Amino acid sequence: MSAARFAGQVTLDGPSGTGKSSVARAAATRLGAAYLDTGAMYRAATVAVLDAGVDPEDAEAVARVVAAARIEVGTTAATERVEVDGTDVAERIRGAEVTRNVSAVSAVPAVRRQLVDQQRDLVAAADAVVVEGRDIGTVVLPGATVKIYLTAAPEARAQRRAAQLGLTTPEEVAALAADLRRRDECDSSRADSPLRPAADAVVVDSTDLDREAVVDRVVDLALAAAGARGVDA
């Protein structure tokens, strides 16, 4: 399928464990588009907060730390670049400590405003881009070419995340499922930019789909929305 004709913005929102990152990267590659993981930006902000010794629940202190931090992310699907003040944190942001605290940091309105401005600047520099996160279609890019909300049953999400982390025991999977539910509740109930589908988003349930099938769906939706016609490469 040719993606050279695609120009526009694809937003891919949804909760943790739905496969957003791998799907978004693959779709960006097939569409010849830039890729932006906004969740990585909030995780990088969380690293800055933790390294500053600030309580993630202290909104004012969190806002000060993040405002002073230099957070940089790459927009190439093939490689992950995440830096805080020039230090590579791409691996660290996926760790348990950051995962436990990212929802609190990302709920701070001042943090969201700062990073949303940065996200919009990065998107503006690309003719075609796939952006993943939790409020992209509703807040960051409400005029995007196509908005997709990726979801899956909680059990499937927990199993997928466990496989990513190398967790195998029933107790580990159950603890992970509980953590996913906690984060869903926190992200969905926050006052600023809560997790929810945009009114005009296409909901894609990946519970019974493998990754390639989901990528196919995202690419098809993007090309259709842009008025493009894909052809075999």
VENBEL-V543151 format. One record per helix or strand of 3 or more residues. SS is the DSSP state (@ for helix, = for strand). FROM is the first residue (numbers start at 1). TO is the last residue. If there is no record, write none. Layout:
SS;FROM;TO
SS;FROM;TO
This chain:
=;8;13
@;20;31
=;34;37
@;38;51
@;59;68
=;71;73
=;82;84
@;92;94
@;96;106
@;109;124
=;128;133
@;136;140
=;146;151
@;154;165
@;170;189
=;202;205
@;211;225
